Amino acid sequence: MARFSADEAASVLAIQQVINEWGDELDQHDGLKMIEADVLTADCRYFVGGEWREGRDAAARFYIERKERLVAAGGAPVMRHIMSNYRIAFEAPGHAKVGFLLLFFAKVGEPPFVGYCDPLAVADVRMECRLDADGHWRISRFDSGQIFQRG
C-alpha cells in the first residue's frame, strides 16, 4: 500500500503532471520544443534511439534529427502517448523513481484518421524525477523497454 505524507502527495501530482507535459510535448510538437517545455533537467540521462543521451540539449537534438529523417523518408507520423499505471517511490527528499505503462500510437497522414490503427508499441517506462532548486519537478532520467511492438 502506498503511504505518502501530505507533501509527498502533492509531489506525486506534480510528478505526474510533468510526465504528462512531456508526453504532450511529444504528441503536439514531435519533441521539437522539448527545451521550451522545461520538463527535463539540464543534466538528464535519456535513453532514446538505442543510445543514452547526456543532457537536455542532447535529448532535444535527437527529436530534431529524427523529425528531419522522417520527413526526408516520406513523412513524420502523428503520435499519441497514453500513459497509465503510475508507480512513484521517493528515494530521498526531492528524488523520485517512477514507473508507468506507455501505449504509443503513430500513423503517417493527416488526422482525423478513419479506420483501424493498432498501437505501435506498449512499453514499460522507468523515469527518475528531481525537485530542482526553483521548486519544479523535472525528469532527470528516462529509459523504457517495449514489451509489444507492431510488426
C-alpha positions in Angstrom: 0.0 0.0 0.0 1.3 3.4 -0.9 1.6 5.8 2.0 2.5 9.4 1.4 2.8 12.4 3.6 0.8 15.5 2.5 4.0 17.0 0.9 4.7 13.7 -0.9 1.1 13.5 -2.2 1.4 17.0 -3.6 4.7 15.9 -5.2 3.1 12.8 -6.7 0.6 15.1 -8.5 3.4 17.4 -9.7 5.5 14.5 -11.0 2.5 13.0 -12.9 1.9 16.5 -14.4 5.5 16.9 -15.6 5.4 13.5 -17.2 2.1 14.3 -18.8 3.5 17.6 -20.1 6.5 15.5 -21.5 4.1 13.3 -23.4 2.1 16.2 -24.6 5.2 17.9 -26.0 6.0 14.7 -27.9 2.4 14.5 -29.2 1.8 18.1 -30.1 5.3 19.2 -31.2 7.1 15.9 -32.0 9.6 16.8 -29.3 10.8 19.8 -31.2 10.1 22.1 -28.3 11.4 19.9 -25.6 13.7 22.6 -24.2 10.9 25.2 -24.1 8.6 22.7 -22.4 11.1 22.7 -19.5 10.3 19.2 -18.4 13.9 17.8 -18.4 16.7 18.6 -16.0 19.7 20.2 -17.7 21.8 17.1 -16.8 19.2 14.4 -17.6 20.2 11.0 -18.8 17.8 10.0 -21.7 17.8 6.6 -23.5 16.2 7.0 -26.9 17.1 5.8 -30.4 19.1 2.9 -29.0 21.6 5.0 -27.0 22.0 7.2 -23.9 21.9 11.0 -24.5 23.5 13.0 -21.8 21.8 16.3 -21.0 18.6 18.1 -22.1 20.2 19.5 -25.2 21.3 16.1 -26.5 17.8 14.7 -25.8 16.2 17.6 -27.7 18.6 17.2 -30.6 17.5 13.6 -31.0 14.0 14.7 -31.7 15.0 17.4 -34.2 17.2 15.0 -36.1 14.5 12.3 -36.0 11.9 14.6 -37.4 14.3 15.6 -40.3 15.0 11.9 -41.1 11.3 11.0 -41.0 10.3 13.9 -43.3 13.0 13.0 -45.7 11.8 9.4 -45.7 8.3 10.3 -46.6 6.6 11.8 -43.6 6.7 12.1 -39.9 3.9 10.3 -38.1 1.2 11.8 -35.9 1.9 10.4 -32.4 -0.1 9.9 -29.3 1.3 8.7 -26.0 -1.2 7.2 -23.5 0.3 6.8 -20.0 -1.1 4.8 -17.1 -0.4 2.8 -14.0 2.0 5.3 -12.4 4.1 4.0 -9.6 6.1 6.6 -7.7 8.6 5.9 -4.9 10.6 8.6 -3.1 14.2 7.5 -2.9 15.3 10.7 -1.0 13.8 14.1 -0.4 13.5 15.7 -3.9 14.2 12.5 -5.8 11.6 10.0 -7.0 11.7 6.9 -9.1 8.7 6.5 -11.4 7.4 3.5 -13.4 4.4 3.5 -15.8 3.0 1.9 -18.9 3.1 3.7 -22.2 0.7 2.9 -25.0 2.0 4.5 -28.2 0.2 5.1 -31.4 1.7 6.6 -34.6 0.5 6.9 -38.1 1.6 9.0 -41.1 -1.0 11.2 -42.7 -3.5 13.9 -41.7 -5.9 13.5 -38.8 -8.6 12.6 -38.2 -7.7 9.1 -39.1 -10.5 6.9 -40.2 -10.2 3.1 -39.9 -8.1 0.9 -37.7 -4.8 1.9 -36.3 -3.3 -0.5 -33.8 -0.7 0.6 -31.3 2.8 0.9 -32.4 4.1 -0.2 -29.1 3.5 -0.8 -25.4 6.4 0.0 -23.2 7.4 -0.2 -19.5 8.9 3.2 -18.7 11.3 3.9 -16.0 11.9 7.5 -15.1 13.5 9.5 -12.3 12.3 12.9 -11.4 14.1 15.5 -9.3 12.9 18.6 -7.5 15.1 21.4 -8.9 16.3 24.4 -6.9 13.5 26.5 -8.5 10.9 24.3 -6.8 9.8 22.5 -10.0 9.9 18.7 -10.6 11.6 17.7 -13.8 12.6 14.4 -15.5 16.2 13.5 -14.7 16.3 10.1 -16.2 14.3 8.3 -19.0 14.5 4.7 -20.1 12.0 2.3 -21.5 11.6 -1.2 -22.8 9.0 -2.1 -25.4 7.1 -5.3 -24.5 4.8 -5.3 -27.5 5.6 -3.9 -31.0 3.6 -3.6 -34.1 5.1 -5.8 -36.8 
